[in-house]
């Protein structure tokens, strides 16, 4: 093969000359081994099914140039080459590579609706395995447009519609499809899903109306008691209070989320349900027991129901107002100086040997 320029390979005759030389130049000097024929075929540049690693041998590169020659007049052959590679990658579950191969095949823009329909559907299948359901659906629909008899594309399109929860679209598509009788199960499932969505929406709206009525009832109860508040009564800014807000019990009593702050230790306690008719010492007795359940941050056990001070701060003036632990929550909330901020009544607690600081 001396003096033979492979990079300039253009003619089919040149290719067979090179192959003939490759076979007779000692490649199989020990003869053809029937027991290793698959391996030897795979090693031969003309028959190998996958590219070798590293730099391509001249013969392999020449064959690849012919196989994927975009200047070739036979674009259908080029598109089929890409399609075959895509199918092989799909078989090996290399779906991203398969998508790329089908894309290159479609970029050949051959005037063959049958082939293009197959290519679109094949790419739809690869995208489906990648969970790219929207891309898969669009490709399947394009495949059907090019060939209405493409049953595989029809089934793929319907599967994607269900995955994308496009139930009404699925019902309409199944009804109009020439394969409508074979799509009955999909249409039935889509209709059931539409009914479920409508039912859930009705429930959600009914629940929304119920909550709105409850909130209006709570607002009236708060206003009747002349309790001052700033912002919403139902949206708390404190992370611990998320999802908790004032509500009415069956006896018409207001149940509040309450926050206790301990500035001496930089600690706080969140109480989910504090009945407006409960006194503070009732809760402190449960919060500061003199046993192993006592808060570990109070090492000296100074925080006891008989050794505590409690106060609230006027949000307008900043003035702090202490009060007795025997007071009920309702009596404090109705104090004109008290303002509930961000849905949570907040109180300051210190031990008896400490003083409140504004």
C-alpha positions in Angstrom: 0.0 0.0 0.0 3.0 2.3 -0.3 2.2 5.5 -2.1 -1.5 5.0 -1.6 -3.2 8.2 -0.3 -6.0 7.1 2.0 -7.2 10.6 3.0 -8.1 11.2 -0.6 -10.3 8.0 -0.8 -13.4 8.8 -2.9 -14.0 5.9 -5.2 -15.6 2.6 -4.2 -12.9 0.8 -6.2 -10.2 2.4 -4.1 -11.9 1.1 -0.9 -11.9 -2.5 -2.2 -8.3 -2.2 -3.2 -7.4 -1.2 0.3 -9.4 -3.9 1.9 -7.9 -6.5 -0.4 -4.4 -5.3 0.5 -5.3 -5.3 4.2 -6.4 -8.9 4.0 -3.5 -10.2 1.9 -0.7 -8.3 3.6 -0.3 -10.6 6.5 -3.1 -9.6 8.8 -4.1 -13.2 9.2 -0.7 -14.8 8.7 -1.7 -17.8 10.8 -4.8 -18.4 8.8 -8.4 -17.9 9.6 -9.3 -19.3 13.0 -12.9 -20.5 12.9 -13.0 -20.6 16.7 -12.2 -16.9 16.8 -14.1 -15.7 13.8 -16.3 -13.2 15.8 -13.2 -11.6 17.3 -11.4 -11.4 14.0 -14.5 -10.0 12.3 -14.8 -7.4 15.0 -11.1 -6.4 14.6 -11.5 -5.9 10.9 -12.2 -2.3 10.0 -14.9 -3.0 7.6 -17.0 -5.2 9.9 -16.3 -3.8 13.4 -19.5 -2.6 15.2 -17.8 -0.1 17.5 -15.0 2.4 17.1 -11.6 1.4 18.6 -10.2 3.5 21.5 -7.5 6.0 20.8 -6.4 7.3 17.3 -8.3 5.7 14.4 -6.2 3.5 12.1 -6.1 5.0 8.5 -8.4 2.3 7.1 -11.0 2.8 9.8 -10.9 6.5 9.3 -11.3 6.1 5.6 -14.4 3.9 6.0 -15.9 6.3 8.6 -15.4 9.1 6.1 -17.4 7.2 3.5 -20.1 6.1 6.0 -20.7 9.6 7.3 -19.8 11.7 4.2 -22.3 14.6 4.4 -21.3 15.6 0.9 -22.6 12.3 -0.5 -25.4 12.5 -2.9 -27.1 9.6 -1.2 -28.6 11.3 1.9 -31.0 8.5 2.5 -28.0 6.1 2.9 -26.4 8.6 5.3 -29.6 9.0 7.3 -30.0 5.2 7.5 -26.4 4.9 8.8 -27.2 7.3 11.6 -30.4 5.5 12.2 -28.6 2.1 12.5 -26.1 3.6 15.0 -29.0 5.1 17.0 -30.7 1.7 17.1 -27.5 0.1 18.3 -27.1 2.7 21.0 -30.7 2.3 22.0 -30.2 -1.5 22.3 -27.2 -0.8 24.6 -29.4 1.6 26.6 -27.2 4.5 25.6 -30.2 6.7 25.1 -28.5 10.1 25.0 -26.3 8.8 22.2 -29.3 7.3 20.4 -31.1 10.7 20.5 -28.0 12.4 19.0 -27.8 9.8 16.2 -31.5 10.2 15.3 -31.1 14.0 15.4 -28.2 13.7 12.8 -30.3 11.4 10.7 -33.2 13.9 10.7 -30.8 16.7 9.8 -30.1 14.9 6.5 -33.6 16.2 5.6 -34.3 13.3 3.2 -37.6 13.5 1.4 -39.0 10.3 2.8 -41.9 10.6 5.1 -41.8 6.9 6.0 -38.1 7.1 7.1 -38.5 10.4 8.9 -41.6 9.1 10.8 -39.5 6.2 12.0 -36.7 8.5 13.0 -39.0 10.8 15.0 -40.6 7.8 16.7 -37.2 6.3 17.5 -36.0 9.6 19.0 -39.3 9.8 20.9 -38.6 6.3 22.4 -35.1 7.3 23.5 -36.3 10.5 25.1 -39.1 8.6 26.8 -36.4 6.4 28.5 -34.6 9.6 29.6 -37.9 10.8 31.1 -37.9 13.7 28.6 -41.7 13.2 28.2 -42.5 16.5 26.5 -39.8 16.1 23.9 -40.9 12.5 23.4 -44.5 13.5 22.9 -43.6 16.2 20.4 -41.5 13.8 18.4 -44.2 11.1 18.5 -46.8 13.6 17.2 -44.4 14.6 14.4 -44.0 11.0 13.5 -47.8 10.6 13.3 -48.1 13.7 11.2 -45.6 12.3 8.7 -47.2 8.8 8.8 -50.7 8.5 10.3 -50.3 4.7 10.2 -47.4 4.8 12.7 -49.1 2.9 15.5 -46.0 2.8 17.7 -45.8 6.6 17.6 -49.5 6.8 18.5 -49.0 4.7 21.6 -45.9 6.6 22.5 -47.7 9.9 22.2 -50.5 8.7 24.5 -48.1 7.4 27.1 -46.4 10.8 27.2 -49.7 12.6 27.6 -50.5 10.5 30.6 -47.0 11.1 32.1 -47.4 14.8 31.5 -50.9 14.7 33.0 -52.4 16.2 29.8 -55.6 14.2 30.4 -58.0 16.3 28.3 -55.5 16.4 25.4 -55.2 12.6 25.8 -59.0 12.1 25.7 -59.4 14.3 22.6 -56.4 12.6 20.9 -57.7 9.1 21.6 -61.2 10.0 20.3 -59.8 11.3 17.0 -57.1 8.7 16.4 -57.5 6.0 13.7 -56.4 3.6 16.5 -59.1 4.8 18.9 -60.5 1.3 19.5 -57.0 0.3 20.7 -56.6 3.3 22.9 -59.8 2.7 25.0 -57.8 1.9 28.2 -55.8 5.1 28.0 -58.9 7.2 27.3 -60.7 5.6 30.3 -57.7 6.3 32.6 -57.5 9.9 31.4 -61.3 10.4 32.0 -60.9 9.0 35.5 -58.0 11.3 36.2 -60.0 14.3 35.0 -62.9 13.3 37.3 -60.5 13.0 40.2 -59.0 16.4 39.5 -62.4 18.0 39.3 -63.4 16.2 42.6 -60.2 17.4 44.3 -60.7 20.9 43.1 -64.3 21.0 44.5 -63.0 19.7 47.8 -60.2 22.3 47.8 -62.7 25.1 47.1 -65.0 23.8 49.8 -62.2 23.6 52.3 -61.1 27.1 51.3 -64.6 28.5 51.9 -64.7 26.6 55.3 -61.3 28.1 56.4 -62.4 31.6 55.3 -65.6 31.3 57.4 -63.6 30.1 60.4 -61.1 32.9 60.1 -63.9 35.5 59.9 -65.5 34.0 63.0 -62.1 34.2 64.8 -61.6 37.8 63.8 -65.0 38.7 65.2 -64.1 36.9 68.5 -60.8 38.8 68.6 -62.4 42.2 67.9 -65.2 41.5 70.4 -62.5 41.1 73.1 -60.8 44.3 71.9 -57.5 42.5 71.4 -55.0 44.5 69.5 -52.9 42.9 66.8 -50.6 43.9 63.9 -50.4 42.0 60.6 -52.2 38.7 60.1 -53.7 36.6 62.8 -53.1 33.5 60.8 -49.6 33.8 59.3 -46.7 33.6 61.9 -43.2 34.8 61.1 -41.5 32.7 63.7 -40.2 29.4 62.2 -41.5 27.3 65.1 -45.0 28.6 64.7 -45.4 27.7 61.0 -48.8 26.1 60.5 -50.1 27.2 63.9 -52.4 30.1 64.6 -55.2 31.1 66.9 -58.4 29.1 66.7 -61.7 28.6 68.5 -62.5 25.4 70.4 -66.0 23.9 70.7 -66.7 26.1 73.8 -66.0 29.3 71.8 -62.7 29.9 73.6 -59.7 31.3 71.8 -56.7 29.0 71.7 -53.4 30.8 71.0 -49.9 29.9 70.0 -47.6 31.6 72.5 -43.9 32.3 72.6 -41.9 32.7 75.8 -38.5 34.3 75.5 -35.7 33.8 78.2 -33.2 36.7 77.5 -30.9 35.5 80.4 -30.1 32.3 78.4 -30.9 33.3 74.9 -33.6 30.6 74.8 -37.2 30.4 73.9 -40.2 28.1 74.2 -43.1 27.8 71.7 -46.5 26.7 73.1 -48.8 25.5 70.4 -52.1 25.7 72.4 -52.6 28.2 75.2 -56.3 28.6 76.2 -57.2 32.2 76.8 -58.7 31.1 80.2 -55.5 29.4 81.4 -53.2 31.1 83.8 -49.4 31.4 83.2 -48.5 29.4 86.3 -50.4 26.5 85.0 -48.1 26.2 82.0 -44.9 27.0 83.9 -45.6 24.2 86.3 -45.5 21.8 83.3 -42.6 23.6 81.6 -40.2 23.6 84.6 -40.7 20.4 86.6 -38.2 19.7 89.3 -37.1 16.3 87.9 -35.0 15.0 85.0 -37.3 16.7 82.5 -36.2 20.2 83.6 -34.6 22.2 80.7 -30.9 21.4 80.5 -30.0 25.0 79.8 -31.1 26.0 83.4 -28.2 24.3 85.1 -28.9 25.9 88.5 -32.6 25.1 88.4 -33.5 28.7 89.0 -36.5 28.6 86.7 -39.2 27.3 88.9 -42.9 28.3 89.0 -42.3 30.0 92.4 -39.2 31.8 91.2 -40.2 33.4 87.9 -41.2 36.8 86.6 -43.2 37.3 83.4 -43.8 40.5 81.4 -44.8 41.8 78.0 -43.4 44.7 76.0 -45.4 47.5 74.4 -44.5 47.3 70.7 -45.2 51.0 70.3 -43.3 52.5 73.3 -40.9 49.6 74.1 -42.0 49.8 77.7 -42.0 46.5 79.6 -45.0 45.6 81.8 -44.6 42.8 84.4 -47.6 40.9 85.6 -48.5 38.1 88.1 -48.2 34.5 87.0 -51.7 33.9 88.2 -53.2 36.2 85.5 -55.1 34.5 82.7 -53.9 34.9 79.2 -57.2 36.6 78.2 -56.7 39.4 80.8 -53.3 40.2 79.3 -54.3 40.1 75.7 -57.1 42.5 76.3 -54.8 45.0 77.9 -54.8 48.1 75.6 -51.0 48.3 75.8 -50.6 44.7 74.5 -50.2 44.2 70.8 -50.0 40.7 69.1 -47.2 40.8 66.4 -47.2 38.3 63.6 -50.0 36.2 65.0 -48.0 35.1 68.2 -48.5 36.6 71.7 -44.9 36.9 73.0 -43.8 37.2 76.7 -40.5 37.7 78.5 -39.6 35.4 81.3 -36.7 35.8 83.9 -35.9 34.4 87.3 -36.6 36.4 90.4 -33.0 37.5 90.9 -33.1 39.2 87.5 -34.8 42.4 86.4 -36.5 43.2 83.1 -34.7 45.6 80.8 -36.4 47.6 78.1 
